[in-house]
């Protein structure tokens, strides 16, 4: 149970003074992948990111002032979308309008309000600003091993700051302060209301926070403490508290940000932190990060990819926790520019959240990935209500664009209220089961969630001439929000999601011994048509709609990655389709790709065992689509022709899909056969990874040195049969810890493993 040590203001100051006077040091562990700059960033989206999935901080400089942008995951305006109700709030009505080719009423009901209304939306927290008289910043450093940021000024002053890994607080310590400088923090609140004296009728930008209509929050300040209280919509409020103390040339402080949706209170959190002390908090903070980094690592010969990968996994550790809300578009780093965040900072389930959690599985971070699954599980009643109201069926679908609490937000409803998005989310429950081999998770979470989705999909679809179809079908984000974006025939996106859902439901039911249910899902799935291909064998968007122009969203190709319904192991016909689909993406070019498109392309290329193409796509992402702090900015920041998109809205899915792309190059196991180094460039003669996770709950480490595979180690968490594909030209010298069995396939080594007993293979 969490300690609640509410101490008096006097006692708090005594503790803080002791901490400041004790010259506690914050030790660091440098990494070659750390971020180094000779200045402070001049914009919020280039700030040094710190976070723990609940609260976050960006360190940067506004004008000449040091600024911490503070955020919290549950700061949300949750007012409902009025348009998502009434007699026309029905998928059947949408279909009627589409059939009449009178689609404007649908856009007015669902699309226009999303753009016109400021809320629901994620909202920012506040900022701490410090004295501008520290001089010129000459060095900034983000130590990713320790999640610690450092700033040095020409005056000799230094700052070290961290967001505690598991508590909703952040610490900061200034050292070597000149006597004339007082960097005591000032809370700077977002501008939620127009300043007094603003002329009546003055226009307000459409994305201004002022449009939320809040009263301006209040700041209460004493000599060594400040507290900001902000009222929001519908009784929601949040608080920011900061305490500090100056002793000689040192200033130590701690801040917290809490909301009315949580039992935490900012003033109590800072008091608790002071009772523990900065050193104790930093020790426990480092314990978390030491354990996090111990889960897995990769060693790449490409320094650009190595640095980007390490920073992606750092951000994943800062944005994902088992008991926090999932990663939204910007996670705990909401825009600090007086405006609503891009796309309202919401939960986009038509791609963004799915990509954000791809690296949890092979990356061996299943615990952090549970924050996503736990939230989806907890919101099932909300999803089922939405499904009954909008689709008119039993079972469960999930809104493609939704709020913190899972309520639909509208928008381009072909994707924001897609008929099959729930299946893509269910895929993550399937992945967690396959990678953990946890029978309890299968029984209690994975199959119940997916079964609800399968029940809905069976009811929303219909059978005509022996073939199962949808009343309307879509393929995110093809043809935007036009009438053309609804297809009369099944798209390959919807078809792939349905094929996956029924197949996985059958597999899960069978594993649970529910043979009747398994048989039913196999029968339903067998009614679906084959995936559609064009004359070259490439996957189309839908029958009659080839992929013939550049597009950012590879929704038509989900059957290859991530769903794995089409795989290289299936033989020449599947290989032809995979090759042709990837070739069509390349041939049509990246003119309208975003950064995440390059990350996803790398995953697709890796599934085709094309390591050179995968590495090149990832390098382009890192060099052209990321800001200096490694944040994915969607558009080509170099204006070098890698995309016609040159804007810079920051979202995270491209970052985490990048990490997944690296992992796909190093280890694949989705077919039940473990492949080590399946898709690395020919020039990567020295490469290694440690404790990447394969399906079946096998932790795999491997080393390639001098161009040849030298060692593979496997730690079976559950035991059982391990099927290991032997790279071409490799020859096993010795096996310890397992018994090899004969197999008809000479390229696959079959080993019988014991739970917890490490298997080591050395190669000649």
Secondary structure, 3 states (H helix, E strand, C coil): CCCCCCCCHHHHHHHHHHHHHCCCCCCCCCCCCCEEECCCCCCHHHCEEEECCCEEEEEEEECCEEEEEEEECCCEECCCCCCCCCCCCCHHHHHHHHHCCCCHHHHHHHHHHHHHCCCCEECCCEEEEECCCCCCEEEEEEECCCCEEEEEECCCCEEEEEECCCCCEEEEEEECCCCCCCCCCEEEECCCCCCCCCCCCCCCCCCEHHHHCCCCCEEEECCCEEEEEEECCCCCEEEEEEEEEEECCEEEEEEEEEECCCCCCHHHHHHHHHHHCHHHHHHHHHHHHHHHHHCCEEECCCHHHHHHHHHHHHHHHHHCCCCCCCCCCCCCCCCCCCECCHHHHCEECCCHHHHHCCHHHHCCCHHHHHHHHHHHHHCHHHHHHHHHHHHCCCCCCCCCEECCCCCECCCCHHHHCCCCHHHHHHHHHHHHHHHHCCHHHHHHHHHHHHHHHHHHHHHHEEEECCEEEECCECCCCCCCCCHHHCECCCEHHHHHHHHHHHHHHHHHHHHCCCHHHHHHHHHHHCCECCCCECCCCCECCECCECCCCCCCCCHHHCCCCCCCCCCHHHCHHHHHHHHHHHHHHHHHCCCCCCHHHHHHHHHHHHHCCCHHHHHHHHHHHHHHCECCCCCECCCCCCCCCCCCCCCCCCCCHHHHHHHHHHHHHHEECCCCCEEECCCCCCCCCCEEEEEEEECCCEEEEEEEECCEEEEEEEEECCCEEEEEECCCCCCEEEEECCEEECCCCCCEEEEEECCCCEEEEEEC
